[in-house]
């Protein structure tokens, strides 16, 4: 990965950037209407046990969705909380560990057995670890949770025909990305998927790089599933801005009291930050869009590295090849 100092190169500058962005005047603002509903639509949300994912489950359940929560922890109590807060009993919760490729495959097998077809997928789960860690498959944990498992889940849902495409329905694939995807200067294709040791000082930099992979994937996914000028799926990426959540739970104990104060004063609550996710899930304004990106509640162009078709093709092929090394082969 290229050494580049930017707005998201470390925890301090990333925090300042987040605060600055919240106070900057937003352009091309979209509107989420309280009357927009998603009655009876089936929604799958990853990382739904806390923070943005949990609030997404609550808000979409309030708007009439049948919600499926995919979580590593909080099963089944978090599902009961969503039912109580939303007044909607159509909530299911399934256990998945997104750092384990086998667990992702098992989740899809369960969904296939349940014969459920989703109208909306929200790929939300994310993490900021204190340092690099190896997964069950020997890969780097943040790389898998923040990027590779999202690629795998989307591909498996498509392969197993688990989206509702009947009667001209256009499913929505919503990917929670980050403005930090602009920070990396270039792709590290030679090092793709290779385990690298790093400590807390490099965590934010790696986080931004994996968000670049994620936004690049969003563009390539839309290109590959919307062919010959036909809209089959809407791929909708977003940055919710800085959120007062537990994503920094692995920060050094000496910094946690300060981070808690900064987050509480300057960052947005999940109840507020969730608005772009809900907009993408329910608004009729995006029903004809093959691809879109929101920063907070404003439309914005993604970084040109992410939109470049050659980068998208390279990322897709490398991701497929890496998963093949771990026994996962896609039929389509």
C-alpha positions as a Python dict, from the first residue, in 0.01 Angstrom:
ca = {
    (1, 'X'): (0, 0, 0),
    (2, 'X'): (131, 341, -93),
    (3, 'X'): (236, 568, 188),
    (4, 'X'): (22, 876, 156),
    (5, 'X'): (-65, 1126, 422),
    (6, 'X'): (-417, 1256, 389),
    (7, 'X'): (-735, 1341, 571),
    (8, 'X'): (-783, 979, 685),
    (9, 'X'): (-425, 867, 730),
    (10, 'X'): (-449, 826, 1109),
    (11, 'X'): (-706, 837, 1386),
    (12, 'X'): (-645, 1204, 1472),
    (13, 'X'): (-673, 1343, 1118),
    (14, 'X'): (-966, 1112, 1041),
    (15, 'X'): (-1153, 1240, 1346),
    (16, 'X'): (-1088, 1603, 1249),
    (17, 'X'): (-1197, 1531, 892),
    (18, 'X'): (-1519, 1375, 1016),
    (19, 'X'): (-1601, 1671, 1237),
    (20, 'X'): (-1521, 1919, 958),
    (21, 'X'): (-1743, 1732, 712),
    (22, 'X'): (-2039, 1746, 948),
    (23, 'X'): (-2023, 2126, 960),
    (24, 'X'): (-1955, 2179, 590),
    (25, 'X'): (-2246, 2293, 375),
    (26, 'X'): (-2389, 1996, 188),
    (27, 'X'): (-2480, 2013, -182),
    (28, 'X'): (-2714, 1794, -390),
    (29, 'X'): (-2909, 1702, -79),
    (30, 'X'): (-3169, 1424, -102),
    (31, 'X'): (-3488, 1400, 103),
    (32, 'X'): (-3611, 1109, 310),
    (33, 'X'): (-3988, 1128, 346),
    (34, 'X'): (-4163, 988, 651),
    (35, 'X'): (-4432, 851, 421),
    (36, 'X'): (-4187, 631, 227),
    (37, 'X'): (-4261, 272, 326),
    (38, 'X'): (-4114, -69, 249),
    (39, 'X'): (-4420, -272, 341),
    (40, 'X'): (-4366, -648, 328),
    (41, 'X'): (-4023, -620, 162),
    (42, 'X'): (-3756, -858, 287),
    (43, 'X'): (-3431, -698, 404),
    (44, 'X'): (-3103, -865, 505),
    (45, 'X'): (-2869, -654, 723),
    (46, 'X'): (-2519, -754, 829),
    (47, 'X'): (-2363, -626, 1151),
    (48, 'X'): (-2711, -558, 1285),
    (49, 'X'): (-2652, -616, 1656),
    (50, 'X'): (-2526, -264, 1732),
    (51, 'X'): (-2464, 84, 1597),
    (52, 'X'): (-2573, 169, 1244),
    (53, 'X'): (-2678, -186, 1161),
    (54, 'X'): (-2906, -215, 1463),
    (55, 'X'): (-3065, 123, 1393),
    (56, 'X'): (-3114, 24, 1029),
    (57, 'X'): (-3304, -283, 1145),
    (58, 'X'): (-3524, -74, 1375),
    (59, 'X'): (-3600, 196, 1121),
    (60, 'X'): (-3676, -39, 832),
    (61, 'X'): (-3892, -257, 1057),
    (62, 'X'): (-4085, 58, 1154),
    (63, 'X'): (-4142, 121, 784),
    (64, 'X'): (-4296, -220, 733),
    (65, 'X'): (-4002, -437, 626),
    (66, 'X'): (-3952, -802, 710),
    (67, 'X'): (-3604, -780, 862),
    (68, 'X'): (-3337, -1048, 873),
    (69, 'X'): (-3047, -957, 1102),
    (70, 'X'): (-2711, -1128, 1038),
    (71, 'X'): (-2500, -1087, 1352),
    (72, 'X'): (-2196, -1229, 1525),
    (73, 'X'): (-2333, -1150, 1871),
    (74, 'X'): (-2662, -1058, 2035),
    (75, 'X'): (-2852, -1362, 1908),
    (76, 'X'): (-3145, -1374, 1979),
    (77, 'X'): (-3186, -1083, 2223),
    (78, 'X'): (-3105, -807, 1972),
    (79, 'X'): (-3379, -937, 1746),
    (80, 'X'): (-3627, -909, 2032),
    (81, 'X'): (-3512, -552, 2095),
    (82, 'X'): (-3579, -461, 1732),
    (83, 'X'): (-3927, -612, 1755),
    (84, 'X'): (-4005, -414, 2069),
    (85, 'X'): (-3864, -83, 1944),
    (86, 'X'): (-4027, -105, 1602),
    (87, 'X'): (-4358, -268, 1693),
    (88, 'X'): (-4294, -512, 1406),
    (89, 'X'): (-4274, -884, 1484),
    (90, 'X'): (-4147, -975, 1136),
    (91, 'X'): (-3785, -988, 1251),
    (92, 'X'): (-3547, -1283, 1221),
    (93, 'X'): (-3191, -1304, 1350),
    (94, 'X'): (-2919, -1541, 1234),
    (95, 'X'): (-2568, -1587, 1365),
    (96, 'X'): (-2275, -1527, 1132),
    (97, 'X'): (-1907, -1450, 1181),
    (98, 'X'): (-1803, -1236, 885),
    (99, 'X'): (-1435, -1299, 958),
    (100, 'X'): (-1491, -1666, 874),
    (101, 'X'): (-1559, -1751, 509),
    (102, 'X'): (-1718, -2082, 611),
    (103, 'X'): (-1962, -1895, 833),
    (104, 'X'): (-2069, -1673, 543),
    (105, 'X'): (-2132, -1981, 329),
    (106, 'X'): (-2330, -2137, 614),
    (107, 'X'): (-2546, -1823, 643),
    (108, 'X'): (-2632, -1839, 273),
    (109, 'X'): (-2713, -2211, 305),
    (110, 'X'): (-2958, -2129, 587),
    (111, 'X'): (-3122, -1860, 378),
    (112, 'X'): (-3147, -2095, 82),
    (113, 'X'): (-3310, -2360, 300),
    (114, 'X'): (-3556, -2098, 425),
    (115, 'X'): (-3640, -2021, 60),
    (116, 'X'): (-3628, -1647, 128),
    (117, 'X'): (-3571, -1395, -149),
    (118, 'X'): (-3454, -1049, -49),
    (119, 'X'): (-3562, -716, -187),
    (120, 'X'): (-3284, -527, -7),
    (121, 'X'): (-2937, -627, 113),
    (122, 'X'): (-2755, -392, 350),
    (123, 'X'): (-2384, -478, 371),
    (124, 'X'): (-2309, -283, 687),
    (125, 'X'): (-2073, -481, 912),
    (126, 'X'): (-1734, -326, 977),
    (127, 'X'): (-1455, -317, 1230),
    (128, 'X'): (-1148, -118, 1337),
    (129, 'X'): (-914, -357, 1520),
    (130, 'X'): (-627, -260, 1748),
    (131, 'X'): (-386, -455, 1528),
    (132, 'X'): (-373, -714, 1253),
    (133, 'X'): (-509, -1059, 1332),
    (134, 'X'): (-532, -1379, 1132),
    (135, 'X'): (-870, -1534, 1059),
    (136, 'X'): (-954, -1903, 1051),
    (137, 'X'): (-845, -1907, 688),
    (138, 'X'): (-517, -1723, 762),
    (139, 'X'): (-629, -1394, 609),
    (140, 'X'): (-619, -1052, 773),
    (141, 'X'): (-934, -997, 979),
    (142, 'X'): (-1020, -638, 884),
    (143, 'X'): (-966, -718, 515),
    (144, 'X'): (-1213, -1005, 540),
    (145, 'X'): (-1479, -830, 750),
    (146, 'X'): (-1462, -492, 578),
    (147, 'X'): (-1426, -617, 221),
    (148, 'X'): (-1392, -983, 127),
    (149, 'X'): (-1693, -1116, 318),
    (150, 'X'): (-1908, -849, 151),
    (151, 'X'): (-1790, -959, -192),
    (152, 'X'): (-1852, -1322, -98),
    (153, 'X'): (-2199, -1263, 48),
    (154, 'X'): (-2322, -1066, -252),
    (155, 'X'): (-2183, -1322, -498),
    (156, 'X'): (-2336, -1616, -310),
    (157, 'X'): (-2678, -1450, -281),
    (158, 'X'): (-2673, -1383, -654),
    (159, 'X'): (-2550, -1733, -738),
    (160, 'X'): (-2822, -1895, -528),
    (161, 'X'): (-3098, -1674, -669),
    (162, 'X'): (-3181, -1524, -329),
    (163, 'X'): (-3293, -1184, -454),
    (164, 'X'): (-3653, -1110, -546),
    (165, 'X'): (-3655, -1029, -916),
    (166, 'X'): (-4015, -1132, -988),
    (167, 'X'): (-4266, -904, -1159),
    (168, 'X'): (-4000, -655, -1263),
    (169, 'X'): (-3872, -602, -909),
    (170, 'X'): (-3529, -434, -890),
    (171, 'X'): (-3351, -545, -570),
    (172, 'X'): (-3131, -295, -392),
    (173, 'X'): (-2780, -380, -273),
    (174, 'X'): (-2671, -117, -23),
    (175, 'X'): (-2305, -99, 74),
    (176, 'X'): (-2191, 108, 371),
    (177, 'X'): (-1860, 253, 259),
    (178, 'X'): (-1670, 563, 372),
    (179, 'X'): (-1527, 888, 242),
    (180, 'X'): (-1194, 750, 363),
    (181, 'X'): (-1189, 548, 38),
    (182, 'X'): (-1037, 863, -116),
    (183, 'X'): (-728, 850, 103),
    (184, 'X'): (-517, 575, -60),
    (185, 'X'): (-305, 692, -351),
    (186, 'X'): (-304, 360, -536),
    (187, 'X'): (-403, -6, -522),
    (188, 'X'): (-164, -264, -387),
    (189, 'X'): (-247, -539, -636),
    (190, 'X'): (69, -738, -564),
    (191, 'X'): (-17, -755, -196),
    (192, 'X'): (-388, -832, -242),
    (193, 'X'): (-510, -1082, 16),
    (194, 'X'): (-165, -1135, 166),
    (195, 'X'): (-147, -1117, 543),
    (196, 'X'): (38, -808, 669),
    (197, 'X'): (130, -725, 1026),
    (198, 'X'): (26, -378, 1147),
    (199, 'X'): (-40, -200, 1474),
    (200, 'X'): (-289, 66, 1586),
    (201, 'X'): (-89, 340, 1415),
    (202, 'X'): (-170, 191, 1073),
    (203, 'X'): (-526, 76, 1140),
    (204, 'X'): (-704, 384, 1004),
    (205, 'X'): (-490, 382, 691),
    (206, 'X'): (-577, 17, 624),
    (207, 'X'): (-943, 90, 700),
    (208, 'X'): (-951, 352, 426),
    (209, 'X'): (-781, 115, 182),
    (210, 'X'): (-1039, -155, 240),
    (211, 'X'): (-1314, 102, 189),
    (212, 'X'): (-1153, 183, -146),
    (213, 'X'): (-1178, -186, -234),
    (214, 'X'): (-1542, -178, -126),
    (215, 'X'): (-1639, 124, -336),
    (216, 'X'): (-1451, -20, -633),
    (217, 'X'): (-1645, -343, -588),
    (218, 'X'): (-1971, -147, -581),
    (219, 'X'): (-1895, -2, -924),
    (220, 'X'): (-1785, -333, -1075),
    (221, 'X'): (-2082, -520, -927),
    (222, 'X'): (-2322, -275, -1089),
    (223, 'X'): (-2143, -313, -1423),
    (224, 'X'): (-2162, -692, -1410),
    (225, 'X'): (-2524, -735, -1300),
    (226, 'X'): (-2667, -455, -1514),
    (227, 'X'): (-2574, -549, -1868),
    (228, 'X'): (-2694, -452, -2216),
    (229, 'X'): (-2846, -135, -2080),
    (230, 'X'): (-3090, -328, -1861),
    (231, 'X'): (-3147, -241, -1496),
    (232, 'X'): (-3157, -561, -1290),
    (233, 'X'): (-3025, -440, -953),
    (234, 'X'): (-2953, -106, -788),
    (235, 'X'): (-2610, -94, -623),
    (236, 'X'): (-2611, 191, -374),
    (237, 'X'): (-2300, 289, -176),
    (238, 'X'): (-2281, 549, 98),
    (239, 'X'): (-2076, 712, 369),
    (240, 'X'): (-2289, 780, 679),
    (241, 'X'): (-2029, 1016, 824),
    (242, 'X'): (-1877, 987, 1172),
    (243, 'X'): (-2101, 790, 1408),
    (244, 'X'): (-2111, 772, 1785),
    (245, 'X'): (-2083, 394, 1795),
    (246, 'X'): (-1866, 121, 1945),
    (247, 'X'): (-1647, 79, 1636),
    (248, 'X'): (-1344, 201, 1834),
    (249, 'X'): (-1398, -51, 2114),
    (250, 'X'): (-1045, -186, 2058),
    (251, 'X'): (-878, 152, 2102),
    (252, 'X'): (-614, 170, 2378),
    (253, 'X'): (-776, 210, 2719),
    (254, 'X'): (-590, 537, 2784),
    (255, 'X'): (-767, 702, 2488),
    (256, 'X'): (-1118, 562, 2540),
    (257, 'X'): (-1243, 833, 2782),
    (258, 'X'): (-1136, 1109, 2539),
    (259, 'X'): (-1282, 928, 2239),
    (260, 'X'): (-1609, 879, 2423),
    (261, 'X'): (-1636, 1254, 2489),
    (262, 'X'): (-1538, 1352, 2133),
    (263, 'X'): (-1782, 1103, 1982),
    (264, 'X'): (-2066, 1214, 2207),
    (265, 'X'): (-2016, 1586, 2137),
    (266, 'X'): (-1921, 1592, 1770),
    (267, 'X'): (-2032, 1266, 1608),
    (268, 'X'): (-2385, 1178, 1508),
    (269, 'X'): (-2598, 922, 1682),
    (270, 'X'): (-2692, 607, 1486),
    (271, 'X'): (-3052, 736, 1483),
    (272, 'X'): (-2938, 1034, 1274),
    (273, 'X'): (-2656, 868, 1078),
    (274, 'X'): (-2887, 595, 950),
    (275, 'X'): (-3082, 831, 725),
    (276, 'X'): (-2887, 769, 400),
    (277, 'X'): (-2921, 393, 451),
    (278, 'X'): (-3296, 422, 502),
    (279, 'X'): (-3324, 658, 204),
    (280, 'X'): (-3156, 405, -23),
    (281, 'X'): (-3376, 124, 109),
    (282, 'X'): (-3714, 296, 82),
    (283, 'X'): (-3706, 600, -145),
    (284, 'X'): (-3876, 573, -486),
    (285, 'X'): (-3620, 826, -614),
    (286, 'X'): (-3354, 556, -659),
    (287, 'X'): (-3570, 287, -820),
    (288, 'X'): (-3423, 348, -1167),
    (289, 'X'): (-3060, 390, -1062),
    (290, 'X'): (-2806, 115, -1140),
    (291, 'X'): (-2549, 290, -918),
    (292, 'X'): (-2549, 575, -668),
    (293, 'X'): (-2334, 717, -388),
    (294, 'X'): (-2430, 933, -93),
    (295, 'X'): (-2208, 1116, 152),
    (296, 'X'): (-2432, 1192, 447),
    (297, 'X'): (-2752, 1294, 265),
    (298, 'X'): (-2582, 1438, -43),
    (299, 'X'): (-2509, 1281, -380),
    (300, 'X'): (-2141, 1282, -462),
    (301, 'X'): (-1904, 1128, -715),
    (302, 'X'): (-1688, 845, -587),
    (303, 'X'): (-1311, 867, -619),
    (304, 'X'): (-1199, 805, -977),
    (305, 'X'): (-988, 508, -870),
    (306, 'X'): (-1307, 337, -755),
    (307, 'X'): (-1501, 413, -1071),
    (308, 'X'): (-1226, 307, -1311),
    (309, 'X'): (-1345, -5, -1498),
    (310, 'X'): (-995, -153, -1524),
    (311, 'X'): (-954, -136, -1146),
    (312, 'X'): (-1295, -293, -1098),
    (313, 'X'): (-1214, -582, -1331),
    (314, 'X'): (-879, -640, -1159),
    (315, 'X'): (-1037, -638, -812),
    (316, 'X'): (-1315, -876, -916),
    (317, 'X'): (-1072, -1124, -1066),
    (318, 'X'): (-830, -1111, -771),
    (319, 'X'): (-1116, -1156, -522),
    (320, 'X'): (-1251, -1453, -716),
    (321, 'X'): (-905, -1610, -739),
    (322, 'X'): (-838, -1562, -367),
    (323, 'X'): (-1166, -1728, -272),
    (324, 'X'): (-1088, -2011, -514),
    (325, 'X'): (-772, -2075, -311),
    (326, 'X'): (-1003, -2133, -15),
    (327, 'X'): (-1230, -2375, -198),
    (328, 'X'): (-1501, -2129, -302),
    (329, 'X'): (-1584, -2141, -672),
    (330, 'X'): (-1865, -1941, -826),
    (331, 'X'): (-2083, -2088, -1098),
    (332, 'X'): (-2192, -1748, -1227),
}
